[in-house]
């Protein structure tokens, strides 16, 4: 992938893009919500499809000249339905947050009661946090994890659902290292007459590989972003049963969005095709193997992980025993080229802005080809740095380790600018 016109037209942007390419190549991205899309996905986004305004849906547009973007979007729809065994797919949402809002708009009235997971215990802003539109428009009651196990107790969920009688239950999380048993959630939802929304944005790739339970046929609605473990463009889709198809399409357009980004939809189609290949199954399975190896190494090195480990692609480090904040720990790691993010942990004594935890995961480093042996190296140096966050010699050891691994597992060698 060679950039030719950009360097001539805009040297400033060119330089910043060049530096960002180098940052990703020279560092280790361990933020669980980030990944490295294939060159094919990136190329699909850099096409003339970006020029086309296509309000509406395939063969039902408000403009002329859509004969080719109709085929692009239909390919994305068909591939998504096949990949996830879904009755209906809407591939137009630009992001997970907007997709969740569209689902609420399609099914709820302002003030309706919804159950969602607490942000500080692993949930997402759009699962009912009061600063988000979801928490302002709808009456969210929020569940969390047990303080002793840091795991969701399904008996507590059932008791809450019976008491609150929500119209919808939202499952899925952004910082919860255990699986969601959608069959069990569906039983509870049916018991209280609630719809079930599965937000699988983080572990979607693991649903495809069988390392996490699949949401269908249990969920009424499934929302997923496409850029995390799915390794596609930064975007989202909504999957649903046929009975909700019309309401969902109307909620996306004209309910919450205008013209779709057809170049990004093309990139989604590419990533769905990639995810349907056996190589992707192997990749997603390796994500989980790597996460478990990393968690085991960190634990052996004396680092406390929330809930004691992980079942999926991410984990949470409790920095309280280390006498540092999540911000300090993530910043020190970033200085040496390992990118994580500060994050709240259950019953965090800190705040969302100054939390006690660090969230990290294995999707992006697995994309580079790293396996269990590399996880042991990475886990050992992370633990050493966090336990000695002001030691300059250890910081240098971190930098040297990252450089060696980055060179051993190159990223985008074909990309020149």
C-alpha positions in Angstrom: 0.0 0.0 0.0 1.8 3.1 -1.2 0.7 6.7 -0.7 1.4 8.8 -3.7 -0.8 11.9 -3.8 -1.0 12.7 -0.1 2.7 13.5 0.3 2.5 16.0 -2.6 -0.8 17.6 -1.5 -0.4 17.8 2.3 3.0 17.3 3.8 1.7 18.1 7.3 -0.9 15.3 7.3 1.5 13.0 5.6 4.0 13.5 8.4 1.5 12.8 11.1 0.2 9.7 9.3 3.8 8.5 8.9 4.5 9.0 12.6 1.3 7.1 13.5 2.3 4.2 11.2 5.7 4.1 12.9 4.1 4.2 16.4 1.9 1.2 15.6 4.8 -0.6 14.0 7.3 0.1 16.8 4.9 -0.5 19.8 2.6 -3.2 21.1 -1.0 -2.2 21.0 -2.7 -4.0 23.9 -5.8 -1.8 24.2 -8.6 -4.5 23.9 -10.8 -2.3 21.7 -8.1 -1.7 19.1 -6.7 -4.0 16.4 -4.8 -3.8 13.1 -7.1 -4.1 10.1 -5.8 -5.9 7.0 -4.5 -3.9 4.1 -7.5 -5.0 2.1 -9.8 -3.5 4.7 -7.8 -0.3 4.7 -7.8 -0.2 0.9 -11.6 -0.6 0.7 -12.0 2.5 2.9 -9.8 4.5 0.6 -12.1 4.2 -2.5 -14.4 6.5 -4.5 -17.3 4.9 -2.7 -16.7 7.7 -0.2 -18.0 10.1 -2.8 -21.5 8.6 -3.1 -24.5 9.9 -1.1 -26.8 6.9 -0.6 -29.6 7.8 1.8 -31.9 4.8 2.2 -31.3 1.1 1.6 -30.3 -1.0 -1.4 -32.8 -0.4 -4.2 -34.7 2.0 -2.0 -32.5 5.2 -2.3 -33.4 8.8 -2.4 -30.7 9.6 -5.0 -29.8 8.2 -8.4 -26.5 6.5 -9.3 -26.6 3.8 -6.6 -26.4 0.7 -8.8 -22.9 -0.2 -7.6 -23.1 0.9 -4.0 -26.4 -1.1 -3.8 -24.4 -4.2 -4.7 -21.6 -3.3 -2.2 -24.1 -2.8 0.7 -26.0 -6.0 -0.2 -22.8 -8.0 -0.2 -22.1 -6.7 3.3 -25.6 -7.5 4.4 -25.6 -11.0 3.0 -22.1 -11.8 4.4 -23.1 -10.5 7.9 -26.2 -12.6 7.9 -24.3 -15.7 6.9 -21.5 -15.1 9.3 -23.7 -14.6 12.4 -26.6 -16.8 11.3 -29.0 -13.8 11.6 -32.3 -13.2 10.0 -31.6 -9.5 9.3 -28.5 -7.3 9.2 -28.3 -3.5 9.1 -24.7 -2.6 8.1 -25.2 1.2 8.2 -24.4 2.2 11.8 -21.3 4.3 12.0 -20.4 3.3 15.6 -21.5 1.0 18.4 -22.9 3.9 20.5 -25.2 5.1 17.7 -26.2 1.5 16.9 -27.3 0.9 20.5 -29.3 4.1 20.5 -31.0 3.0 17.3 -32.0 -0.3 18.9 -33.5 1.6 21.9 -35.3 3.9 19.5 -36.8 1.0 17.6 -38.2 -0.8 20.6 -38.6 1.6 23.6 -40.4 4.7 24.6 -38.7 7.4 26.7 -39.0 6.5 30.3 -39.2 2.7 29.7 -37.3 0.6 32.1 -34.1 -1.2 31.0 -31.5 -3.3 32.8 -27.9 -2.6 31.9 -24.5 -3.2 33.4 -22.8 -0.5 35.5 -20.1 1.4 33.7 -17.7 1.1 36.7 -18.1 -2.7 36.8 -17.6 -3.4 33.1 -20.6 -2.0 31.2 -20.6 0.7 28.5 -21.8 4.3 28.5 -24.7 3.4 26.3 -25.8 0.7 28.7 -27.6 3.4 30.8 -25.0 5.7 32.3 -26.6 9.0 33.3 -24.1 11.1 31.3 -25.2 9.3 28.1 -28.3 9.7 26.1 -29.3 6.2 27.0 -29.5 7.0 30.7 -31.2 10.3 30.1 -34.0 9.0 27.8 -34.7 5.7 29.5 -35.1 4.5 33.1 -32.1 2.2 33.5 -31.6 0.0 36.5 -28.1 -1.3 36.6 -26.6 -4.6 37.7 -23.0 -5.4 38.5 -20.7 -8.1 39.8 -20.5 -9.7 43.2 -17.9 -7.9 45.4 -16.4 -11.2 46.6 -16.0 -12.9 43.2 -16.1 -9.9 40.8 -18.3 -12.1 38.6 -22.0 -11.6 37.6 -24.3 -13.7 39.7 -27.2 -14.9 37.6 -29.4 -15.5 40.6 -29.0 -11.9 41.5 -29.8 -10.9 37.9 -33.0 -13.0 38.0 -34.1 -11.5 41.3 -33.5 -8.0 39.9 -35.4 -8.7 36.7 -38.4 -10.1 38.7 -38.4 -7.0 40.9 -37.9 -4.4 38.2 -39.7 -6.0 35.3 -37.7 -4.2 32.6 -38.9 -4.0 29.0 -35.3 -4.8 27.8 -32.2 -6.4 29.3 -28.8 -5.4 27.9 -26.0 -7.9 28.1 -22.3 -7.5 27.1 -19.6 -5.3 28.4 -16.4 -3.4 27.6 -14.4 -4.4 30.7 -15.7 -7.7 32.0 -13.2 -10.6 31.5 -15.8 -13.5 31.7 -18.3 -14.9 29.3 -22.0 -14.1 28.9 -24.2 -17.2 28.8 -26.9 -15.9 26.4 -29.1 -18.9 26.9 -29.3 -18.2 30.7 -30.0 -14.5 30.0 -32.7 -15.4 27.6 -34.4 -17.6 30.1 -34.5 -14.7 32.6 -35.7 -12.2 29.9 -38.5 -14.5 28.9 -39.5 -15.0 32.5 -40.2 -11.3 32.9 -41.3 -10.6 29.4 -38.2 -8.5 28.4 -36.4 -8.2 25.1 -32.8 -9.2 25.1 -30.0 -7.1 23.5 -26.6 -8.7 23.3 -23.8 -6.1 22.8 -21.0 -8.4 21.6 -18.7 -5.6 20.4 -15.7 -6.8 22.3 -15.8 -10.6 22.0 -17.5 -10.9 18.6 -14.6 -12.6 17.0 -14.7 -15.2 19.8 -18.4 -15.9 19.1 -17.3 -16.8 15.5 -14.5 -19.1 16.7 -16.7 -20.8 19.4 -14.6 -19.5 22.2 -17.6 -17.5 23.5 -21.2 -18.5 23.3 -23.0 -17.1 20.3 -25.9 -14.7 20.8 -28.3 -16.3 18.3 -30.9 -17.8 18.6 -31.3 -16.3 22.1 -31.0 -12.6 21.6 -33.7 -10.5 20.0 -31.1 -7.9 19.0 -27.3 -8.2 18.5 -25.1 -5.2 18.2 -21.4 -5.4 17.4 -18.7 -3.0 16.4 -16.4 -4.3 13.6 -13.0 -3.1 14.7 -12.1 -5.0 17.8 -11.8 -8.8 17.7 -13.5 -8.8 14.3 -10.5 -6.8 13.0 -12.4 -4.7 10.5 -13.0 -0.9 10.1 -14.0 1.3 13.0 -17.8 0.9 12.6 -20.8 -1.2 13.7 -23.7 -3.3 12.6 -27.1 -4.4 14.0 -28.4 -8.0 13.7 -31.9 -9.0 14.6 -34.7 -11.5 14.2 -36.9 -10.8 11.2 -39.8 -9.5 13.2 -37.8 -6.5 14.3 -36.1 -5.8 10.9 -38.4 -3.0 9.7 -38.2 -1.2 13.1 -34.4 -1.4 13.2 -34.0 -0.1 9.6 -36.3 2.8 10.3 -34.5 3.6 13.6 -31.1 3.7 11.8 -32.4 5.7 8.8 -34.0 8.1 9.1 -34.2 7.8 12.9 -30.6 8.4 13.9 -28.4 8.7 10.7 -28.5 10.2 7.2 -26.4 9.0 4.3 -24.4 5.9 5.1 -20.6 5.7 4.7 -20.5 3.3 1.7 -16.7 3.1 1.7 -16.7 1.9 5.3 -19.6 -0.5 4.5 -17.3 -2.0 1.7 -14.6 -2.4 4.3 -17.1 -4.2 6.5 -17.9 -6.6 3.7 -14.2 -7.3 3.3 -13.8 -8.1 7.0 -16.9 -10.3 7.0 -15.3 -12.3 4.1 -12.1 -12.5 6.1 -13.9 -13.7 9.2 -15.6 -16.5 7.3 -12.2 -18.1 6.5 -10.6 -20.9 8.6 -7.6 -18.6 9.2 -9.8 -16.3 11.2 -11.0 -19.1 13.4 -7.4 -20.0 14.2 -6.7 -16.3 14.9 -9.6 -15.9 17.3 -8.7 -19.1 19.1 -5.1 -17.8 19.5 -6.4 -14.5 21.0 -7.9 -16.5 23.9 -4.9 -18.8 24.3 -2.7 -15.7 24.4 -5.0 -13.9 26.9 -4.9 -16.9 29.2 -1.1 -17.2 28.9 -0.7 -13.5 29.6 -3.1 -13.6 32.6 -1.3 -16.7 34.0 2.1 -14.9 33.7 0.9 -11.7 35.4 -0.6 -13.7 38.2 2.5 -15.7 38.7 4.4 -12.4 38.9 2.2 -11.2 41.7 -0.2 -9.0 39.8 -3.8 -9.2 41.0 -6.3 -9.5 38.1 -10.0 -8.7 38.5 -12.0 -12.0 39.0 -8.7 -13.9 39.1 -8.2 -14.1 35.3 -10.0 -14.1 32.0 -12.1 -16.3 29.7 -11.9 -14.0 26.7 -9.5 -11.5 25.1 -9.1 -8.9 27.9 -8.1 -8.6 31.6 -8.1 -6.0 34.3 -5.1 -5.3 36.5 -5.8 -4.0 40.0 -3.1 -1.4 40.7 -4.1 -0.8 44.3 -1.7 -3.4 45.7 1.0 -1.8 43.6 0.5 1.6 45.2 0.0 3.3 41.9 -3.0 4.6 39.9 -4.3 3.1 36.7 -3.3 6.3 35.0 0.3 6.1 36.3 0.6 2.4 35.3 -0.8 2.8 31.8 1.3 6.0 31.2 4.6 4.2 32.2 3.8 1.3 29.9 3.0 3.7 27.1 6.3 5.4 27.5 8.0 2.1 26.8 5.7 1.3 23.8 3.0 -0.9 25.4 -0.4 0.7 24.9 -3.1 -0.1 27.4 -5.8 2.1 29.0 -6.6 3.1 32.6 -10.0 1.7 33.6 -12.3 1.4 36.6 -12.4 -2.0 38.4 -15.4 -3.2 40.4 -16.0 -1.2 43.6 -13.2 1.1 42.5 -12.0 3.4 45.3 -11.0 5.9 42.6 -13.1 7.5 39.8 -13.7 7.1 36.1 -11.1 9.8 35.4 -8.6 8.5 38.0 -9.3 4.8 38.3 -7.5 2.0 40.0 -7.3 -0.4 37.1 -5.5 -1.0 33.8 -7.4 -2.8 30.9 -5.3 -4.8 28.5 -5.9 -7.5 25.9 -4.4 -9.6 23.1 -6.3 -9.0 19.8 -3.8 -6.7 18.2 -0.6 -8.5 19.3 -2.1 -11.7 18.1 -2.7 -10.1 14.7 1.0 -9.6 14.5 1.6 -13.3 15.0 2.6 -13.5 18.6 1.8 -16.6 20.7 2.1 -18.0 24.2 5.9 -17.6 24.4 5.7 -13.9 23.6 2.9 -13.5 26.2 5.2 -14.8 28.9 7.8 -12.2 27.9 5.3 -9.4 27.8 3.6 -10.4 31.0 6.9 -10.6 32.8 8.1 -7.1 31.7 4.7 -5.5 32.4 4.7 -6.9 36.0 8.3 -5.7 36.5 7.5 -2.2 35.3 4.3 -1.8 37.3 6.1 -2.9 40.5 9.0 -0.5 39.8 7.3 2.4 38.0 10.0 4.9 38.7 13.0 2.7 38.0 14.8 4.0 34.8 16.7 0.8 34.2 13.6 -1.2 34.1 11.9 1.3 31.9 14.8 0.9 29.5 14.4 -2.9 29.7 10.8 -2.4 28.7 11.7 -0.3 25.7 14.3 -2.9 24.6 11.8 -5.7 25.0 9.2 -3.9 22.9 11.7 -3.1 20.2 12.8 -6.6 19.9 9.3 -8.0 19.7 8.1 -5.4 17.3 11.1 -6.1 15.0 10.5 -9.9 15.3 6.8 -9.5 14.3 6.6 -6.7 11.8 3.4 -4.8 11.1 2.4 -3.4 7.6 5.8 -3.9 6.0 4.1 -3.2 2.6 3.0 0.3 3.7 5.1 3.1 2.5 4.6 6.9 2.7 
